[in-house]
Amino acid sequence: MWAIIFLYLPKHNWMNSISLSEKSILTIKSITNSTYLDIIGLIIVVTASIVLEYHKTVFSFTFQQQNYVFYLGYLSILNTSFSMMGNRLVTKKNNIGNFITTCNTFLSGSIDYLLGNAGAILTYPVSFIGNYLVFKAWKKSKILRSIDFIFYRNIILGFFFSLVLNYIAFQYLSEKPIDWKLFFAITIPAGLTFGGTFNTARMYPDNWFMWQFYNLTKAIQNLMLMNIANVAKYTFYFFNAILGYITWRDDKKKAA
């Protein structure tokens, strides 16, 4: 069902029906490329985390018959801050953002696994490799492209990898019975991020719609995992994706 939505949406999205003036587009692009929006994003993440006392989240474990407490909340706040900066730099077509995102993926996967995402042990390596390939692709060229067969192929591959890897993780790597609600809450965002990451390498402006759906599903997933700081982050990302789409679409139009 999700694949069908994405096959249809880029050609008939509501944004294409809105005619923006040149002045409005210039204003939006100035906001997209501003440093102020970077700061606002960081403030949202850090403030939400502190107010909701997420920094007090701990992970208790036993090693060599001794009990330890790991302050997972502080690490998660730092991780989401780096993730925010990586996302903003990518929106501004700065390849350093892809480098930050690549490094950030390992930490994100570790946190997700500790918070109950059994599939993270298999899915995040795919994200890590995908982000690294995006970084290498942008070093070679930055060409904004129209939707083609590869766009749809990447979406299908993304969901295929997500379904297979998450099923293996939930069925064989977890000692608990499969929680199907949690399974799909994790599998759908993972499929979106795989397809979206693969398509980021080719710089499709319409790929921002993939990230909008991703942000919505990730917000739901993090609500289930009680990672409230990430809920605020992905809400910000949703609106940032709108700015990214308008900016990239106009840049592509001018380049053509």
N, C-alpha and C positions, 0 to 999 in steps of 0.2 A: 504493500500500500504506500509506504513512504517513497519507494522508488518511483511509483507512478506520479505522486505529487511533484517530485522534483523534475520529472520528465516534462511535466506540463507547465510548472510555475515560471521558469525563466522566460518563456515566450509570451506569457500572458500575465505578467505581474502587474500589480496595481500601480507601481511607480512609473511604468511606461505611459500610463494614462494621464499623468500629471505633467503639465507644461510649466517648467520653472524658467523665470527670467534670467538673463545673463547676470544681472546684479545679484539675484538670490543664489545662483550657483557659485559665484565668486565668494559670497559671504559664507556659504556652507564649506567651501574648500578651505577658506582661511581658518575656520573653526576646526576642520579635520586635521589640518597641518600645524595647529597651534600647540605650543608647549603648555598653555593653560589647561587644555583638556587632559593632558597627561597628568598634571598635578591634581585636577579634579578627580580623575579615576583613582589615583593613589589615596586621596583623602577618603573617598567612598569606601574603599577596601579596608583601610586601617581603622577608620572611625566605626564602621559596622562591626568589625571584629572586637574592638575594645568595649563599645557600648553593650554588646551582647555577651561580653566576657568570654569570647571564644579563646582568648589567650590562656585561659585556665584549663583548657582541655588537655588531658593527660592520657598517656597510654602505658598501662602497667604490664610488666612481663617478668618472667623468672629466667635467670641464667645461672647455671651451675649452683642451683639450690639457693640462690639469693634473689630477693625481690627488688625490682628497679621501677622507677617512674620516669617516663620520658615526656617532656612538655611539648606535646605535638602541636598545640595551638600556636605557639610562637613561631615554630617552623612553618606552619601553614600560612600564617600572615606574611612572612617573608617570601614564601613561595608564590602566593597570589600577587604580591607586589611586583615580583619579577615577571610573572605571567602578564600582568597588566601592561607593563612597559614593553614587553615583547609584542603584544597585540597592537599597541598604539604605534610602534615603529613600523610594523608591517603595514598598517593602514596608511602610513606616510611613505610607503615603498622603500623603507630603509632596511637593507638586508641584515643589519645588526640585530633587528628584531627577530629574524629567523634563527640567528645564532643563539640568542637568549632563550628563545622558545625550545630549541633543541636541547640545551643544557637543562632547562626547566622541566622537561618531560620526565626525566628520571625521578626527580624529586616529587613531582605530581603523582606519578605511579605508585611510589612508596607510600605516600600519604593516603591515597585512595584505597590501597590494599589494607592498610592498618584500620581504616574506617569501615571496612566490610566489603569492599569491592574485590571479590575473589578472582574476577577476570583480569584484574590489573597486571598480574604477573605475566600474562601472555599478550594482552592488548597494547600495553604501553611501549614495549619494544618496537612494535609496528609504527606507533606514533613517532618514536625517537628516530627511526630510520627515515620515515617520511619527512619529518622536519629537516633532517640533515640534507636530504635530497633536494628539498626546496631551497635551502641555503646555497647549495652548489649550483642549482639551476639559475637562481637570481644573479649569481656571480658571473654567469656566462651572458645572460641577456635579460632584459626587462621589457617584454613585449606584451601589451594588453591584447587579449584575444577574444574573438567571438565564440559562442558556444559551438562545439563540433562533436563528433562521435566520441572523441577521447573524454570529453566532459562527462557524458553519460556512462561510459565504460568505467571511469573512475568511481562514480557513485555506486554502481553495481558491485565493483570489487570491494569497495569500502564496507558495504553491508554484508557481503559474503565473508570477509575476514572477521568481522565483528561477531556474526552469528556463530561461526565455527569455533573461534578461539574462546569466546565467552562460554559456550556450551561445554567445551572441554574443561575449562577452569571450574565451572560450577558443578559439573558432574563428577569429575575425577580428582580435582585438586582441593576441593572443599569437603570437610567432614560433615557438614550439615546438608539436609535435603534441599533441593533447589527451591528457592523462593522466586516464583515466576514473575511476581510484580517487580522485585528488585532486579531480576535477570533482564527483563525488557527495559527497565528504567536505565540500566547500564548499557545494554546492547545497542539500543537506538542511538544514544549520544555517541557511542564509540563508532558506529557505522557512519554517522554524520561527520565526525572529526577525521576519520580515515579518508572518506571521499573528498571532504573539504580540503584536507591537507594535500592530497594528491593534486587537486585542481589549483591550489595556490601556486604550485610550481609553474603553472602555465598562465597565471595572472588573468583569470576570467573575472570581469567586473560582476557578472551575475552570480559568481560563487559566493558573494556576500549574502545571498538568500539562503544558501546552505548553512552559513554561520548563524543566521537569524534563527532557523529551526534548531540548530545545535544549542544555541544559548538558552532557548526555551526548555528543551529537554534536559539540559544540564542543571538548570535551576530546579526542575522537578526532582532530578536525581539527588542533588545536594540537600534538598529538603528532607528526602527520605533518609539520607545519611547524617542529617543534622549538622551539615557544614554550612552554617548560615552566612559566614563571610563570603563564600563562593556564590551564594544566591544574589547578594548585592553586586558582586563582580559581574556575573553573567547578565544581570539587568542592564548594567552600564554597557556591556558588550553589545547587547541587542541594539541599542541606539547608536553605538559606534559603527555597527555594521551598516546602518542606514546611511550614515555620513560617508562611509567607505564606498558604498555602491554609487552614490551620486558623484563623488569625486572621481572614482576610477572610470565611470561611464563617460564623464565629460572629458577626462584626459584621453581616453580612447578615441572619442569623437574628434578631438583636436589633432591627435596624432595621425588619424586617417585623412 
